[in-house]
């Protein structure tokens, strides 16, 4: 089933390449991403929540002479990321339906290739296979920004590619060192994550390797001060690109910390937790203040992504069940909410061709359906009780308090700043003095796409255990590995 999820988008991309109709290309993309989502939901239904370790394992030799194997599987963490990836890629196709008007075949083929790479990142159990997918996803994402982006699209695409590719070099070096060390000790030069995680490295070596992996993952999150590529990429990317960028790509970095850094370097992970707390707090407050003074609605949402990922980073390094479960839940929640907000920004831009707050106002009267959906996601971003954001932020703040009272207090302060810039944006765009007098309300496609995300955000806000049940065994196991 995992191999089907991995290969189905690739097959869809090949079908688009040989079809002659631009219209048919987007239909193939919709059907392919829909089928991939359905299969991933079947995996979730068959997943045994009380069982530790990986499930649905698929295994085969690739380059056996070099100990490189095709090895995939999911645990609670990767299953949540898999569902989020397939759902948001489906939503991205819906968001591109009218937005992408030129070179549709190429766009949808790249989007499906990107889905294959993202799925591969989350299900790979061979470290080299993970790295291949990790690097492969850069190409279609950079092309999507560079071809269909805004005026500064080439600059933003190159900046995105160079930042993330440069960070990945350190990851490759760290991986090679790990494999050599494990091979020298056991005679088995393997890239198998389940075997490499059994290494007991001295603290000094752990520290060096921790930073090699940290740079690659921190750039992708992005952690302050590696965040400067993200606002440019978001602002210039087309709406579907922003949906994927905020919804999925940012989570690859935080996924990497849990999948690699914590099990491989537990002592260094604990030793450097205060440093990460400081960087997380700066990200939460500093980027929230930057968002507060932006006039471009897309920049406001982009900087809010950096701020919210600060909560996730602190939760991941709190090393307690509340913090880690809250961080994973917030990764899922942020994926849904940020994707929806970028979808709404894109819908507004399609109609009035501006993102400047000063040129908007009064949209609630002209588009009550879109305004209502925007209110749901604005409140979710703020962390209103009854939305999934409240659960994620509350648990990460609780985890932060348990690890450090000062950190928890500053995280709570960040929630206030978050409410300030999101409510400012919503008020100025949908109320105040009307500056837009002709505006079409959300159509059926937009209502169905955004409505689905809104239902999930509210449903998981009232029923978080529906998601948490997949995480309990995983978090308990990872904390044992960390010696907590």
N, C-alpha and C positions, 0 to 999 in steps of 0.2 A: 504493500500500500504506500509506503514512503517513497519507494522508487517510482511508483506511478505519479505521485504528487510532484516529484522532482522532474520527471521527464515529460509530463503532459504539456506544460507551458512551452517546452522546447519543441515538441511536436506541433503545437499551435503556431509557433513562430515560423516553422518550416512551411506549414500550410499557407500562411499569409504570404510568404515569399513567392510561392508559386501561383497564388490566385491573382487574377487580373483586375478585380474590382476593388476600388477604395472603400466602397460601402460594405462589401462583404468582409473586408479585413477587420473592421471593428466588430462585426457580428461574430466572427471566428474568435476574436479576443474575448468578447463577452462570454461566449459559450465555454471557452477553454478555462478562463479564470473561475467561472461558475462551477464547472465540473471539478476543478482542483479544490475549490472551497468545500464542495460536498464530500469529497473523499477525505479531506482533513477532518471534517466533522465526524465522519464514520470512525476515523482513528480515535477521536476523543471519546466517542461512545463506547468503543471497545477497550479503552485504556483502563487498566486496573489501578485505581487511585491509592490503594493501601500498600502497593508493592514498591519496593525500592529498586534502584537500578534502571537500566534501559529496556525498553520494550519495542516490539515491531522491528527487531534487528534484521537488516539485510546485509549480506557479507559476500565478498568475492575477491579473488586475486586480481590485481591490476598490473603491478610491476613487482612480482614476488621476489625477484632477485635483489630488489632494493627495499624490500619489506614495505612496499606501498600498496595499500589495499582499498578497495571500495567497501566502506564500512559505515553504515548509517543506522540510527535508532533515535528514540525519543524518551526523555523522562518528563517529569512534571514541568520543568522550566522550558525545555525546548518545545513541548507540546503547546504551551500557551503562546510562545513566539510563532510557532507554525500557523496556528489558527489566526493570529493577528495578521500575519503576512498574507495569507490567502484571502482573508476578508478584505483587507485594505487594497490589495491589487485589483480585486473585483470592483471596489468602489472607485479606484483610480480610472478604470476603463469607463465607468459611468460618468465620471467628472470630465473625461476627455471627449465625450460624445459630440458636443457642439464646439468645444473649445479648440480642438485640433482640427484645422481646416485644410492644411497643406501636408503633403507627404504622409498620409495616414498609414499606408502600408508599412513604411519604415518605422513610424512611431510605435504602432502596436506590436510589431515584431521585436523592437527593442524592449518594450515594456514586458513582454513575455519572457524574453531572455533574462531580464532583470529579476523576474519572479523566480526563475530556476536558480539563479545565483543566490538569491536571498534565502530560499528554502534550503539550499545546500549548506549555507552557513549554519543554520539552526539544527540540522539533523546529522551533520558529519561527526563521526567518531574517530576518524583518522585525521591527524593534525595537518598533514600535507593536503588532504582533500579539502579540509576547512580553509586552508590558506588559499587554495586555488579559487574556491568560490568567493572568498573574501576579496580577492583582487579582481576577479571576473566581474563583479557587480559594479566596479568603478567605471568600466567602459560604457555600458548602456546608459548609466545615470549621467555621466559627463556629456554624452552625445545628446541626450534628451534636453539637458540644460542649454548646451551649445547651439542646437539647431532650432528649438522651439521657444527659447527663452526671450527675455527682454532686450533692451538696447545694449546692455553690458554683458550679454550672455557668454561671449567668448572668454572675457576676463574671469567671470564667475566660474565657468566650467573648468578653466585651467587651474584656478585657485583651489577649487574643490579637489581636482585630481591630484595636484602636486602635494597638497597638505596630507591627504589620506594615503597616497602612495608612499610618500616619504616616511610617514609614521609606520607603515607596514614593513619597511625594511628592517626596523628594529625587531618586529615580531618574527620575521624570518630568521634573523640571527639568533634570537632566543630559542626558537624551535630547534635549530640545528644543534646548538649547545646541549639542549636537553636530550636529544636523540643520541648524541655522541656519549654523553655521560651515562645514560641508561645502557647503551650498547657495551661500553667498556666494563660496566658492572655485571651485566647478565649475558653478554654475547649476542643479544637480540637487538639489532638496530631497528627499532620499530617506531612508527608514528602513532600507534594506538593510544588514544587518550586514556582509556581505562587502565592501561599498563603504566604509562608515564606518571599518572597521578599517584602511583604507589611509591614513587621516589621519595626518600627522606634526605633532603639536601641540607648542608650546613647553612647557618643563617647568613653569613657573608655572601655566599653564592646566591642564595635566595634573593637577597636585596638587589644584586646586580640584574638578575633575570626579571625580577618584579618590575624594575623600571623599563627594561626593554619591552615587555608586554604592555606596561602602562602607557607608554607613549602612543603606541598603535591604537589602543582602546580609547584613550583619553581624547585623541583627535576626532575619533568617530562619534563620541557621545554628544557634543564636544564639551570637555571640561575646561573651565577657565584656567589658563589664558590661551587655550588652543581653539577658542570658539570663533575666531574672527572670520573664518570662511563661511560659516553657516548663514548669517544674515544676507550676505551677497548671493549665495546659492539660492536661498529661499525667495528673495525678491525677484531675481531674474528667471527662476525656473517657471515653466508653465504649471498650471494648477495640478495636473496629475503628478508631475514631478515633485511638487511641494507635498502632496498627500503622501507619497511614498517616502520622501526624504524625512519628513517629520514623524510619520507613522511607524516606519520600519527601520530605516538605515541608522537612525540615532540609537536604536535599541541594540544594535549589533555590538557597540562598545560595551554597554553595561552587561550584555549577555557574556561577552568575553571575560569580564572580571569574574563572574560567577563560574563559568565553565573552565577557565584556565588559571587565573591568578590565585583564587582562593584555594582550590585543591592542590595546586602545584607548589605554591609559595605561602603556606598558611602563616608561618612565623613573620615573614616580611609583611604580609597583608595586615597582620595585627600591629606590627611595629609602625607602619606608616599610616595607620588609620587617622591619627590626629592631623596629619598633613592633608589628607583627603577631606576631613571635616572642614578645615579652613578654606580649601578651594571650593567646596560645596556651598559654604555660607556666602563666600564672595560672589559666586555665580548666582545664587538666589537673590541677593539684595542688589548687587551692582547692576546686573542685567535687567532687573525689575525697574530700577530707577531710569535706565536707558530707555526701556519700553515706554515709560511714562511721558517722555518728551518727544516721542516719534509722531510724525504726521502721516506717515504711510501705514495703512492698516496692516499690510503684509509684514512690515518690519516689526510692528507691535506683536503680532502673533509669533514671528520668528524669534524675537528676543524672549518672549514668554516661554518658548521651548527650552532655551538654555537655562532659564530660571527654574523651570519645573524639573529638568534633569539633575539640577543640584540636589533636590530632595531625594531623587533616586540614588545618587552617588552616596549620600550620607547614610541612607538606609542600608545599602549594600555593605558598607564598612562598619556598621554598628555592631555586627556580629551577635545579634540576638534575633529570635524568631519573629518578633513584631517588625523589626526594621527590615529584615530581608524579605519577608512575605509582603510587607507593605511596599517595598521597592519594586518587586516583580509585579504586583498588582497595579502600581502606578505606571510601570512601563506599558502595560496593556491599556490602562485608562488614558494615558497621555497619547498613545497611538491613535485611539478612537477620537478623542476630543480635538487634538491638534489637526488631524486629518480633516475632520468636519469643519473646523474653522477656516482652514485653507480652501476647502471646497466652497464655503460661503463667500470668502473674499474673491475667489475666482468667478463665482456666479455674479457678484456685484460688478466686477471689472468687465465681464462680458457685456453687460448692459449699458454701463455709463463710461467705460474706458478711462477710469481714473481710480487711484487708490488713496488719494489725498483726503484725509478726514475733513479738512476745511471746505471741500467741495461737495460734501455729502450732508445729509440731514433730512429728517422727515420720511425716511424710507418705510417706517412702520405703517404709516397710513396707506402708502401705495402698495406695499407687499407684506400684508399681515402674516401670511404663512411663513415666509422666509424670516421675518422678524421674530416669530415665535420660536422657530427652530434655532435661530441665532441666540435667543435668550437662554434656551436650554443649555447650549454648549458654553455660553459665557458663564452661566452659573456653575456649570461643571468645572470649568477652568478655575473659577474662584474657589471651589471646594465646598459648595453648598451642601449641607446634610441632605441625604436622599439621592445624591449623585455618586458615581463611582469614584470621583476625585476625592471626595471627603474621606472615604475609606482609605485610599492610598496615602493621602497626605497625613491623615491622623496617625496611621500606623508608622509611617516614616518619622514623623515628629516624635511619637512615643519611643520608637527605637533610638532616635537621636538623644532624647532625654535620658534614657537608660544608659547610654554610652557616655554622654557629657551634658550636664545641665545647661552650660553656656550655649552649646551647639543647638540644643532643643529650643532654647529661648529665642535665639536668632532665627531659627527656622520658622517659628511661629510668627515672628515679626515679618518675615518674608511673605507670609500669607496675606498680611494687610496690604503690602505693596502690590501684590498680585491682584487683589480686589480693586485697588485704585486704578491701575492702568486698563484692566478689562472693562470695568464699569464706565470709565471715561470714554473708551472706544465705542462701547455699545450706545451710550447716550448720544454721542456726537454723530454717529452714523445713522441711527434709527429714529432719533427724536430731535429736539432743539429746532432751530429755524430751518424750514425746508429750503433746500437749494437744488433739489432734483424734483421735477414735476412730471416726468414720464418714466415709468419703471414697471417692468413686467414681473409679476409675482412668480414664485417657484413653480416650475412645471412638474409634470408627473414623475419624470426621471429623477429630478432633484428631490422631490418630496419622498419618493421611495428610498433613495440612497441615504439622505440625511435622516429620514424617519427611522430607518433600521438602526443607524448609529445612535440616535436619541433613545430609542427603546432599550438598547443594550446598556447605555450609560446610566439610565434610571433603574433598569432591572438589576444590574450588578450593584448599584448603590444600595438597594434594599435587600439584595440576596448575594452578598459577597462570597458566601460559602460555596456558591456554585462554581466559582473560580478557585477559591482557596483550597478546596478538597484535593485539587491536583497538585498543590504545592507542599502540603504538610509533610509527606514522606520525604520529598526532595530536600526541603529545608532542614529537617531533622538530620538527614544523612550528611549534608554539607557542613553542618555545624559540628558533627562528630569528627569529620575530616579535619576541621580547623582546630579541634581540641577544645571547643567551648562547651 
